[in-house]
Amino acid sequence: MMVKMSDRPLTIYSSLLAHYGDLHWWPAKTLYEVMVGAVLTQNTAWSNVEKAITNFGDNLSPEFILNADIAELTEIIRPAGFFNQKSVYLKAMTEWFI
């Protein structure tokens, strides 16, 4: 059976998951939180991302990020660095996600 190139990453991932199981490599409660963490971790240490995620409190949700004022979002994620750009990226990613 031929595997299309577009299906290859999923095939590889499925094989690795079947062999190793879920390694719980990303400390997140939801898939959306994984996406937020992926944006925030760019060009910064994970310890700073953890501070930014903690700043969200119980508000780390697509609805909160979508409705938050850019200035408020920028202050929340400030510890992760590049907060002006990342706040815009989080808004765009959230619009796509929803």
N, C-alpha and C positions, 0 to 999 in steps of 0.2 A: 504494500500500500504506500502510495506517495503522500508525503506530508507537504502541504503548501507552506511556503516560507512564512506567510502571515500567521500560520497556526503553530509554527515551530516553537516560539517562546512558551506558549501554553503547554505544549507537549513536554518540553524540558521541565517546566515548573511542575507539571503533574507527576513526572517520573521522580523528581527530587522529593516532592511531598510524599509520594507513596513509599519511597525508600527511608527517608529520615523522619517523617511525621512533621507536625507543626512544632517548630523550634521556639516559638514565642520570642522571636528576636526583636520585635518592636513593642515597646511598652505603651500600649494604647488600649482604650476601652472599646473604641468603635473604628470602623474603616475610615470614617471622616476624620477622626483624630489622627490616624496614620497619615492622611493626606496633609493635614495642617502641620504635623511634625516634619514631614518631608520638605515643605516650603520653609519652615522656620530653621531647619538644620543646615541649610545652605550657607556656607562660609562662616560657620560659628560652631562652637563646642556644644555638645549635647547638654552639658550642665546649664548653659544659658537658655537653651530651648526649654528645659524643665522649668526654669524660673518663669519664662513667658507663659507656658501652659498652666502653671500654678496661678498666674495672674488672672486667668480666665475664671477661676473658681468653678462654679457649676454652670457657667455660661458658654462652654466650648461646644457650640452647636452651629449648624448651618444657618439657622434662623437668627441667632445672635450676631454672627459675623456679617450676614447680609444686611441686617438692620442697624448695625453699629455705625456711629459716626467715624469717619476716617481718623480724626484726632484721637478719639477714645481708643480705637483699635491700635493705633500707633503707640500709644502709651502702654497698653497691655503687653504688646510684643517687643517693646524697647529692649529688654535684656538679650533678645536674639540677634540684635544688630541689623543693619540695613532695613530698619523698621519702616521707613517711608515706602520703599519699593515693595517689601513683603506685605504690607497692609493692602496695597493695590492688588498684588498677586493673590492674596487670600480672598479678597472680594471677587475677583474674576473666577478663581477656581470654584468658589462657592456658588456663583451664578451657574456655572457649568454643571456642578454637582446636583443642584436642585433641578 
